[in-house]
Amino acid sequence: MQLVALLAFLLSLTGIAKVTDAVNVNSVASAINAKLSSLLAPKAVPRRFKGLKSAPAQPKIDFLLLLDSSGSVKAKYFEYEKQGAQTLVDYIHNKAPIGYYKSRVGLIEYSVNAHFEFKFNQYNTPTAIKNRIRLVKFDNGMSVNRFNMILRSLTILKLPYTF
């Protein structure tokens, strides 16, 4: 499967809670929706034969969800993170269908250490993915530096990174 984009979401409500005091939540949601819509819009695929026009194709995207289970996030807010991740799975599926040869979803949960809860292609239906997200347990680990968490996540995925 061709990787069109890798989109990592940090569903950390601690950051959102700080933002909500100063920023309209609807404007933040609109900005996220606009970014997702641009990534998930069907793209014209060039044809290899003369005379055939380009046709829009559904994007195939790998989505990596990151859930913050550190001590700075309380169990109640971790449940909100999981609900947000489940909503995002439905959103992704409606724009770029999830399946074995289609868009894929993986989930990394982190507190002190980052680890896969499930990898790409481990679950291939939105229902299976959402059911697995419900089973993720809150670690209540030490607070973590999010920049280091992202670096660890990229290392787990074996992706090159430059900063």
Contact map, one row per residue, 1 for C-alpha under 8 A:
1110000000000000000000000000000000000000000000000000000000010000000000000000000000000000000000000000110000000000000000000000000000000000000000000000000000000000000
1111000000000000000000000000000000000000000000000000000000010000000000000000000000000000000000000000000000000000000000000000000000000000000000000000000000000000000
1111110000000000000000000000000000000000000000000000000000011100000000000000000000000000000000000000000000000000000000000000000000000000000000000000000000000000000
0111110000000000000000000000000000000000000000000000000000111100000000000000000000000000000000000000000000000000000000000000000000000000000000000000000000000000000
0011111000000000000000000000000000000000000000000000000000011100000000000000000000000000000000000000000000000000000000000000000000000000000000000000000000000000000
0011111100000000000000000000000000000000000000000000000000001111000000000000000000000000000000000000000000000000000000000000000000000000000000000000000000000000000
0000111110000000000000000000000000000000000000000000000000001111000000000000000000000000000000000000000000000000000000000000000000000000000000000000000000000000000
0000011111000000000000000000000000000000000000000000000000000011110000000000000000000000000000000000000000000000000000000000000000000000000000000000000000000000000
0000001111100000000000000000000000000000000000000000000000000011110000000000000000000000000000000000000000000000000000000000000000000000000000000000000000000000000
0000000111110000000000000000000000000000000000000000000000000000111100000000000000000000000000000000000000000000000000000000000000000000000000000000000000000000000
0000000011111000000000000000000000000000000000000000000000000000111100000000000010011000000000000000000000000000000000000000000000000000000000000000000000000000000
0000000001111111000000000000000000000000000000000000000000000000001100001000000010000000000000000000000000000000000000000000000000000000000000000000000000000000000
0000000000111111100000000000000000000000000000000000000000000000000000001000110110000000000000000000000000000000000000000000000000000000000000000000000000000000000
0000000000011111110000000000000000000000000000000000000000000000000000011000000000000000000000000000000000000000000000000000000000000000000000000000000000000000000
0000000000011111111000000000000000000000000000000000000000000000000000000000000000000000000000000000000000000000000000000000000000000000000000000000000000000000000
0000000000011111111100000000000000000000000000000000000000000000000000000000000000000000000000000000000000000000000000000000000000000000000000000000000000000000000
0000000000001111111110000000000000000000000000000000000000000000000000000000000000000000000000000000000000000000000000000000000000000000000000000000000000000000000
0000000000000111111111000000000000000000000000000000000000000000000000000000000000000000000000000000000000000000000000000000000000000000000000000000000000000000000
0000000000000011111111100000000000000000000000000000000000000000000000000000000000000000000000000000000000000000000000000000000000000000000000000000000000000000000
0000000000000001111111111000000000000000000000000000000000000000000000000000000000000000000000000000000000000000000000000000000000000000000000000000000000000000000
0000000000000000111111100000000000000000000000000000000000000000000000000000000000000000000000000000000000000000000000000000000000000000000000000000000000000000000
0000000000000000011111110000000000000000000000000000000000000000000000000000000000000000000000000000000000000000000000000000000000000000000000000000000000000000000
0000000000000000001111111011000000000000000000000000000000000000000000000000000000000000000000000000000000000000000000000000000000000000000000000000000000000000000
0000000000000000000101111111000000000000000000000000000000000000000000000000000000000000000000000000000000000000000000000000000000000000000000000000000000000000000
0000000000000000000100111111100000000000000000000000000000000000000000000000000000000000000000000000000000000000000000000000000000000000000000000000000000000000000
0000000000000000000000011111110000000000000000000000000000000000000000000000000000000000000000000000000000000000000000000000000000000000000000000000000000000000000
0000000000000000000000111111111000000000000000000000000000000000000000000000000000000000000000000000000000000000000000000000000000000000000000000000000000000000000
0000000000000000000000111111111100000000000000000000000000000000000000000000000000000000000000000000000000000000000000000000000000000000000000000000000000000000000
0000000000000000000000001111111110000000000000000000000000000000000000000000000000000000000000000000000000000000000000000000000000000000000000000000000000000000000
0000000000000000000000000111111111000000000000000000000000000000000000000000000000000000000000000000000000000000000000000000000000000000000000000000000000000000000
0000000000000000000000000011111111100000000000000000000000000000000000000000000000000000000000000000000000000000000000000000000000000000000000000000000000000000000
0000000000000000000000000001111111110000000000000000000000000000000000000000000000000000000000000000000000000000000000000000000000000000000000000000000000000000000
0000000000000000000000000000111111111000000000000000000000000000000000000000000000000000000000000000000000000000000000000000000000000000000000000000000000000000000
0000000000000000000000000000011111111100000000000000000000000000000000000000000000000000000000000000000000000000000000000000000000000000000000000000000000000000000
0000000000000000000000000000001111111110000000000000000000000000000000000000000000000000000000000000000000000000000000000000000000000000000000000000000000000000000
0000000000000000000000000000000111111111000000000000000000000000000000000000000000000000000000000000000000000000000000000000000000000000000000000000000000000000000
0000000000000000000000000000000011111111100000000000000000000000000000000000000000000000000000100000000000000000000000000000000000000000000000000000000000000000000
0000000000000000000000000000000001111111100000000000000000000000000000000000000000000000000000000000000000000000000000000000000000000000000000000000000000000000000
0000000000000000000000000000000000111111100000000000000000000000000000000000000000000000000000000000000000000000000000000000000000000000000000000000000000000000000
0000000000000000000000000000000000011111110000000000000001100000000000000000000000000000000100110000000000000000000000000000000000000000000000000000000000000000000
0000000000000000000000000000000000001111111000000000000001100000000000000000000000000000000000100000000000000000000000000000000000000000000000000000000000000000000
0000000000000000000000000000000000000001111100000000000111100000000000000000000000000000000000000000000000000000000000000000000000000000000000000000000000000000000
0000000000000000000000000000000000000000111110000000001111100000000000000000000000000000000000000000000000000000000000000000000000000000000000000000000000000000000
0000000000000000000000000000000000000000011111000000011110000000000000000000000000000000000000000000000000000000000000000000000000000000000000000000000000000000000
0000000000000000000000000000000000000000001111100000011110000000000000000000000000000000000000000000000000000000000000000000000000000000000000000000000000000000000
0000000000000000000000000000000000000000000111110000111000000000000000000000000000000000000000000000000000000000000000000000000000000000000000000000000000000000000
0000000000000000000000000000000000000000000011111101111000000000000000000000000000000000000000000000000000000000000000000000000000000000000000000000000000000000000
0000000000000000000000000000000000000000000001111100000000000000000000000000000000000000000000000000000000000000000000000000000000000000000000000000000000000000000
0000000000000000000000000000000000000000000000111111000000000000000000000000000000000000000000000000000000000000000000000000000000000000000000000000000000000000000
0000000000000000000000000000000000000000000000111111000000000000000000000000000000000000000000000000000000000000000000000000000000000000000000000000000000000000000
0000000000000000000000000000000000000000000000001111100000000000000000000000000000000000000000000000000000000000000000000000000000000000000000000000000000000000000
0000000000000000000000000000000000000000000000101111110000000000000000000000000000000000000000000000000000000000000000000000000000000000000000000000000000000000000
0000000000000000000000000000000000000000000001100011111000000000000000000000000000000000000000000000000000000000000000000000000000000000000000000000000000000000000
0000000000000000000000000000000000000000000111100001111100000000000000000000000000000000000000000000000000000000000000000000000000000000000000000000000000000000000
0000000000000000000000000000000000000000001111100000111110000000000000000000000000000000000000000000000000000000000000000000000000000000000000000000000000000000000
0000000000000000000000000000000000000000011110000000011111000000000000000000000000000000000000000000000000000000000000000000000000000000000000000000000000000000000
0000000000000000000000000000000000000000011110000000001111100000000000000000000000000000000000000000000000000000000000000000000000000000000000000000000000000000000
0000000000000000000000000000000000000001111000000000000111110000000000000000000000000000000000011000000000000000000000000000000000000000000000000000000000000000000
0001000000000000000000000000000000000001111000000000000011111000000000000000000000000000000000010000011000000000000000000000000000000000000000000000000000000000000
1111100000000000000000000000000000000000000000000000000001111100000000000000000000000000000000010000011100000000000000000000000000000000000000000000000000000000000
0011111000000000000000000000000000000000000000000000000000111110000000000000000000000000000000010000011100000000000000000000000000000000000000000000000000000000000
0011111000000000000000000000000000000000000000000000000000011111000000000000000000000000000000000000001111000000000000010000000000000000000000000000000000000000000
0000011110000000000000000000000000000000000000000000000000001111100000000000000000000000000000000000001111000000000000000000000000000000000000000000000000000000000
0000011110000000000000000000000000000000000000000000000000000111110000000000000000000000000000000000000011110000000000000000000000000000000000000000000000000000000
0000000111100000000000000000000000000000000000000000000000000011111000000000000000001000000000000000000011110000000000000000000000000000000000000000000000000000000
0000000111100000000000000000000000000000000000000000000000000001111100000000000000000000000000000000000000111100000000000000000000000000000000000000000000000000000
0000000001110000000000000000000000000000000000000000000000000000111110000000010011000000000000000000000000111100000000000000000000000000000000000000000000000000000
0000000001110000000000000000000000000000000000000000000000000000011111001000010010000000000000000000000000001110000000000000000000000000000000000000000000000000000
0000000000000000000000000000000000000000000000000000000000000000001111101000010000000000000000000000000000001110000000000000000000000000011110000000000000000000000
0000000000000000000000000000000000000000000000000000000000000000000111111000000000000000000000000000000000000111000000000000000000000000001111110000000000000000000
0000000000000000000000000000000000000000000000000000000000000000000011111100000000000000000000000000000000000010000000000000000000000000001111100000000000000000000
0000000000000100000000000000000000000000000000000000000000000000000001111100000000000000000000000000000000000000000000000000000000000000000101100000000000000000000
0000000000011100000000000000000000000000000000000000000000000000000111111110110000000000000000000000000000000000000000000000000000000000000100000000000000000000000
0000000000000000000000000000000000000000000000000000000000000000000000111111110000000000000000000000000000000000000000000000000000000000000100000000000000000000000
0000000000000000000000000000000000000000000000000000000000000000000000001111111000000000000000000000000000000000000000000000000000000000010100000000000000000000000
0000000000000000000000000000000000000000000000000000000000000000000000000111111100000000000000000000000000000000000000000000000000000000000000000000000000000000000
0000000000001000000000000000000000000000000000000000000000000000000000001111111110000000000000000000000000000000000000000000000000000000000000000000000000000000000
0000000000001000000000000000000000000000000000000000000000000000001110001111111111000000000000000000000000000000000000000000000000000000010000000000000000000000000
0000000000000000000000000000000000000000000000000000000000000000000000000011111111100000000000000000000000000000000000000000000000000000000000000000000000000000000
0000000000001000000000000000000000000000000000000000000000000000000000000001111111110000000000000000000000000000000000000000000000000000000000000000000000000000000
0000000000111000000000000000000000000000000000000000000000000000001100000000111111111000000000000000000000000000000000000000000000000000000000000000000000000000000
0000000000000000000000000000000000000000000000000000000000000000001000000000011111111100000000000000000000000000000000000000000000001100000000000000000000000000000
0000000000000000000000000000000000000000000000000000000000000000000000000000001111111110000000000000000000000000000000000000000000000000000000000000000000000000000
0000000000100000000000000000000000000000000000000000000000000000000000000000000111111111000000000000000000000000000000000000000000000000000000000000000000000000000
0000000000100000000000000000000000000000000000000000000000000000100000000000000011111111100000000000000000000000000000000000000000001000000000000000000000000000000
0000000000000000000000000000000000000000000000000000000000000000000000000000000001111111110000000000000000000000000000000000000011001000000000000000000000000000000
0000000000000000000000000000000000000000000000000000000000000000000000000000000000111111111000000000000000000000000000000000000000000000000000000000000000000000000
0000000000000000000000000000000000000000000000000000000000000000000000000000000000011111111100000000000000000000000000000000000000000000000000000000000000000000000
0000000000000000000000000000000000000000000000000000000000000000000000000000000000001111111110000000000010000000000000000000010011000000000000000000000000000000000
0000000000000000000000000000000000000000000000000000000000000000000000000000000000000111111111000000000000000000000000000000010000000000000000000000000000000000000
0000000000000000000000000000000000000000000000000000000000000000000000000000000000000011111111100000000000000000000000000000000000000000000000000000000000000000000
0000000000000000000000000000000000000001000000000000000000000000000000000000000000000001111111111100000000000000000000000000000000000000000000000000000000000000000
0000000000000000000000000000000000000000000000000000000000000000000000000000000000000000111111111100001000000000000000000000010000000000000000000000000000000000000
0000000000000000000000000000000000000000000000000000000000000000000000000000000000000000011111111000000000000000000000000000000000000000000000000000000000000000000
0000000000000000000000000000000000001001100000000000000000000000000000000000000000000000001111111000000000000000000000000000000000000000000000000000000000000000000
0000000000000000000000000000000000000001000000000000000001111000000000000000000000000000000111111100011000000000000000000000000000000000000000000000000000000000000
0000000000000000000000000000000000000000000000000000000001000000000000000000000000000000000111111110011000000000000000000000000000000000000000000000000000000000000
0000000000000000000000000000000000000000000000000000000000000000000000000000000000000000000110011111011110000000000000000001110000000000000000000000000000000000000
0000000000000000000000000000000000000000000000000000000000000000000000000000000000000000000000001111111100000000000000001001100000000000000000000000000000000000000
0000000000000000000000000000000000000000000000000000000000000000000000000000000000000000000000000111111100000000000000001001000000000000000000000000000000000000000
1000000000000000000000000000000000000000000000000000000000000000000000000000000000000000000000000011111000000000000000000000000000000000000000000000000000000000000
1000000000000000000000000000000000000000000000000000000000111000000000000000000000000000000000011111111100000000000000000000000000000000000000000000000000000000000
0000000000000000000000000000000000000000000000000000000000111110000000000000000000000000000010011111111110000000000000000000000000000000000000000000000000000000000
0000000000000000000000000000000000000000000000000000000000011110000000000000000000000000000000000111011111000000000000011001000000000000000000000000000000000000000
0000000000000000000000000000000000000000000000000000000000000111100000000000000000000000100000000100001111100000000000111010000010000000000000000000000000000000000
0000000000000000000000000000000000000000000000000000000000000111100000000000000000000000000000000000000111110000000111111100000000000000000000000000000000000000000
0000000000000000000000000000000000000000000000000000000000000001111000000000000000000000000000000000000011111000000111100000000000000000000000000000000000000000000
0000000000000000000000000000000000000000000000000000000000000001111000000000000000000000000000000000000001111100011111000000000000000000000000000000000010000000000
0000000000000000000000000000000000000000000000000000000000000000011110000000000000000000000000000000000000111110011110000000000000000000000000000000000000000000000
0000000000000000000000000000000000000000000000000000000000000000011111000000000000000000000000000000000000011111111000000000000000000000000000000000100000000000000
0000000000000000000000000000000000000000000000000000000000000000000111100000000000000000000000000000000000001111110000000000000000000000001111110000000000000000000
0000000000000000000000000000000000000000000000000000000000000000000001000000000000000000000000000000000000000111110000000000000000000000000011110000000000000000000
0000000000000000000000000000000000000000000000000000000000000000000000000000000000000000000000000000000000000111111000000000000000000000000000000000100000000000000
0000000000000000000000000000000000000000000000000000000000000000000000000000000000000000000000000000000000011111111100000000000000000000000000000000100110000000000
0000000000000000000000000000000000000000000000000000000000000000000000000000000000000000000000000000000000011100111110000000000000000000000000000000000010010000000
0000000000000000000000000000000000000000000000000000000000000000000000000000000000000000000000000000000001111000011111100000000000000000000000000000000000000000000
0000000000000000000000000000000000000000000000000000000000000000000000000000000000000000000000000000000001111000001111100000000000000001000000000000000000000000000
0000000000000000000000000000000000000000000000000000000000000000000000000000000000000000000000000000000001110000000111110110000000000000000000000000000000000000000
0000000000000000000000000000000000000000000000000000000000000000000000000000000000000000000000000000000011100000000111111110000000000000000000000000000000000000000
0000000000000000000000000000000000000000000000000000000000000100000000000000000000000000000000000000000111000000000001111110000000000000000000000000000000000000000
0000000000000000000000000000000000000000000000000000000000000000000000000000000000000000000000000011000111000000000000111111000000000000000000000000000000000000000
0000000000000000000000000000000000000000000000000000000000000000000000000000000000000000000000000000000001000000000001111111000000000000000000000000000000000000000
0000000000000000000000000000000000000000000000000000000000000000000000000000000000000000000000000000000010000000000001111111100110000000000000000000000000000000000
0000000000000000000000000000000000000000000000000000000000000000000000000000000000000000000000000111000100000000000000001111110110000000000000000000000000000000000
0000000000000000000000000000000000000000000000000000000000000000000000000000000000000000000000000110000000000000000000000011111110000000000000000000000000000000000
0000000000000000000000000000000000000000000000000000000000000000000000000000000000000000110010000100000000000000000000000001111111000000000000000000000000000000000
0000000000000000000000000000000000000000000000000000000000000000000000000000000000000000000000000000000000000000000000000000111111100000000000000000000000000000000
0000000000000000000000000000000000000000000000000000000000000000000000000000000000000000000000000000000000000000000000000011111111110000000000000000000000000000000
0000000000000000000000000000000000000000000000000000000000000000000000000000000000000100100000000000000010000000000000000011111111111000000000000000000000000000000
0000000000000000000000000000000000000000000000000000000000000000000000000000000000000100100000000000000000000000000000000000011111111100000000000000000000000000000
0000000000000000000000000000000000000000000000000000000000000000000000000000000000000000000000000000000000000000000000000000001111111110000000000000000000000000000
0000000000000000000000000000000000000000000000000000000000000000000000000000000000000000000000000000000000000000000000000000000111111111000000000000000000000000000
0000000000000000000000000000000000000000000000000000000000000000000000000000000001001100000000000000000000000000000000000000000011111111000000000000000000000000000
0000000000000000000000000000000000000000000000000000000000000000000000000000000001000000000000000000000000000000000000000000000001111111000000000000000000000000000
0000000000000000000000000000000000000000000000000000000000000000000000000000000000000000000000000000000000000000000000000000000000111111100000000000000000000000000
0000000000000000000000000000000000000000000000000000000000000000000000000000000000000000000000000000000000000000000010000000000000011111110000000000000000000000000
0000000000000000000000000000000000000000000000000000000000000000000000000000000000000000000000000000000000000000000000000000000000000011111000000000000000000000000
0000000000000000000000000000000000000000000000000000000000000000000010000010010000000000000000000000000000000000000000000000000000000001111100000000000000000000000
0000000000000000000000000000000000000000000000000000000000000000000011100000000000000000000000000000000000000010000000000000000000000000111110000000000000000000000
0000000000000000000000000000000000000000000000000000000000000000000011111110000000000000000000000000000000000010000000000000000000000000011111000000000000000000000
0000000000000000000000000000000000000000000000000000000000000000000011100000000000000000000000000000000000000011000000000000000000000000001111100000000000000000000
0000000000000000000000000000000000000000000000000000000000000000000001110000000000000000000000000000000000000011000000000000000000000000000111110000000000000000000
0000000000000000000000000000000000000000000000000000000000000000000001110000000000000000000000000000000000000011000000000000000000000000000011111000000000000000000
0000000000000000000000000000000000000000000000000000000000000000000001000000000000000000000000000000000000000011000000000000000000000000000001111101100000000000000
0000000000000000000000000000000000000000000000000000000000000000000000000000000000000000000000000000000000000000000000000000000000000000000000111111100000000000000
0000000000000000000000000000000000000000000000000000000000000000000000000000000000000000000000000000000000000000000000000000000000000000000000011111110000000000000
0000000000000000000000000000000000000000000000000000000000000000000000000000000000000000000000000000000000000000000000000000000000000000000000001111111000000000000
0000000000000000000000000000000000000000000000000000000000000000000000000000000000000000000000000000000000000000000000000000000000000000000000011111111100000000000
0000000000000000000000000000000000000000000000000000000000000000000000000000000000000000000000000000000000000100110000000000000000000000000000011111111110000000000
0000000000000000000000000000000000000000000000000000000000000000000000000000000000000000000000000000000000000000000000000000000000000000000000000111111111000000000
0000000000000000000000000000000000000000000000000000000000000000000000000000000000000000000000000000000000000000000000000000000000000000000000000011111111100000000
0000000000000000000000000000000000000000000000000000000000000000000000000000000000000000000000000000000000000000010000000000000000000000000000000001111111110000000
0000000000000000000000000000000000000000000000000000000000000000000000000000000000000000000000000000000000010000011000000000000000000000000000000000111111111000000
0000000000000000000000000000000000000000000000000000000000000000000000000000000000000000000000000000000000000000000000000000000000000000000000000000011111111111100
0000000000000000000000000000000000000000000000000000000000000000000000000000000000000000000000000000000000000000000000000000000000000000000000000000001111111111000
0000000000000000000000000000000000000000000000000000000000000000000000000000000000000000000000000000000000000000001000000000000000000000000000000000000111111110000
0000000000000000000000000000000000000000000000000000000000000000000000000000000000000000000000000000000000000000000000000000000000000000000000000000000011111110000
0000000000000000000000000000000000000000000000000000000000000000000000000000000000000000000000000000000000000000000000000000000000000000000000000000000001111111000
0000000000000000000000000000000000000000000000000000000000000000000000000000000000000000000000000000000000000000000000000000000000000000000000000000000001111111100
0000000000000000000000000000000000000000000000000000000000000000000000000000000000000000000000000000000000000000000000000000000000000000000000000000000001100111110
0000000000000000000000000000000000000000000000000000000000000000000000000000000000000000000000000000000000000000000000000000000000000000000000000000000001000011111
0000000000000000000000000000000000000000000000000000000000000000000000000000000000000000000000000000000000000000000000000000000000000000000000000000000000000001111
0000000000000000000000000000000000000000000000000000000000000000000000000000000000000000000000000000000000000000000000000000000000000000000000000000000000000000111
